[in-house]
Amino acid sequence: MKILITGGAGFIGSNFVHHMLKAHKDYELVVLDKLTYAGRKENLADVLSDITFIKGDICNANDVEKSVKGCDTIINFAAETHVDRSITNPGEFIKTDVFGTHTLLEAARKHNISKYVQISTDEVYGSIQNGSFTEESPIAPNSPYSASKAGGDMLVRSYYKTYGVPAIITRSSNNYGPYQYPEKIIPLFITNLMRGKKVPVYGDGMNVRDWLYVKDNCKGIDVVLRKGKIGEVYNIGGGYEVTNIELTKKIIKYMGKDNASIEYVKDRAGHDRRYSLNSEKTKKLGWKPEADFDKTLKETIEWYKENKKWLKGLQSN
């Protein structure tokens, strides 16, 4: 199998590349990445000789055409993903997450790709007070980021229904782990505390997130790729729900700091209160989250401490 992995130098994408090289030594991987602030070639430094790397943009049809030749599968990780950035610059998110998806789907049609996997997010469902979202839950995004991802998902569905593009969508809960750019809560708080800075907690800190170790997500995507049914959506949730303030206090404790490091700030516009995924459909394929949250959170903290060279130069972005 020859797979085009778009956004493969980003956080989840680079972890997926590492996973696939270990799990499927007979697969050939082509990585297409624009190398933005969050997509870095350094994330693949140890495996560059084992893959074909192409610097390019999924919004550029020529870049996509050059990358997809000879591939039978496309897995699209490429996306703008940070909610705060989407609030200040929604146009970039619409361009990458919607138009970029369109460009890839057109290439999938042209080259008769055997499988197209769209990597999405639980945020397309919006917020839920009680219970958990299933794959049949309505789409109700509340930020420009989640709306742009929902738009991409709807395009994927339409290309499956209209043109027969053999597409599958995965929607994961909040990921954490190595190689994550320090703008999301866990790496931001870790790196702030490393530098003696306070950690900014939105509102009352009672927003709830379902946390998924990135390596468990990669295993889930791999299972869906091989066993998932064309035209279906698969939720991949970690099953570990915690409030932002509880999470903050865990990070502070594990880093030997105290609650004086917490700074409450004005809440984010359109801030979803709670995310929760029902992942039974994916579990029926033979997957389940395996990571212990506290253990892997500590390991993630240690990874950032041990990779200061990787962090060098990031703080200005």
Secondary structure, DSSP 4 states (H G I P E B T S, - for coil): -EEEEETTTSHHHHHHHHHHHHH-TT-EEEEEE---SS--GGGGTTTGGGSEEEE--TT-HHHHHHHHTT-SEEEE------HHHHHH-HHHHHIIIIIHHHHHHHHHHHTT-SEEEEEEEGGGG---SSS-B-TTSPP---SHHHHHHHHHHHHHHHHHHHH---EEEEEE-EEESTT--TTSHHHHHHHHHHTT--EEEETTS--EEEEEEHHHHHHHHHHHHHHPPTT-EEEE---EEEEHHHHHHHHHHHTT--GGGEEEEPPPTT---B--B--HHHHTTT------HHHHHHHHHHHHHH-HHHHTTTTT-
